[in-house]
């Protein structure tokens, strides 16, 4: 956990700097805004998970299993494209 935390300390501030360096001058705001979508899962995940836990306790694990399987399909499709 300590190594992971140190990695985050170095990685997260440099991501925006790298995006700023590689983005064309006319599209820097678009690139930086799109990069912030990675924070959306950290915000919505606990909200949706808590709602599922409150309302669908019996179906929680099958729903999570289906989501994981779907994400595996998207991951495989991404590997095929690249």
Secondary structure, DSSP 8 states (H G I E B T S, - for coil): -HHHHHHHHHHHHHHHHHHHHHS-GGGHHHHHHHHGGGGHHHHHHHHHHHHHHHH-TTTHHHHHHHHHHHHHHHHHHHHHH-
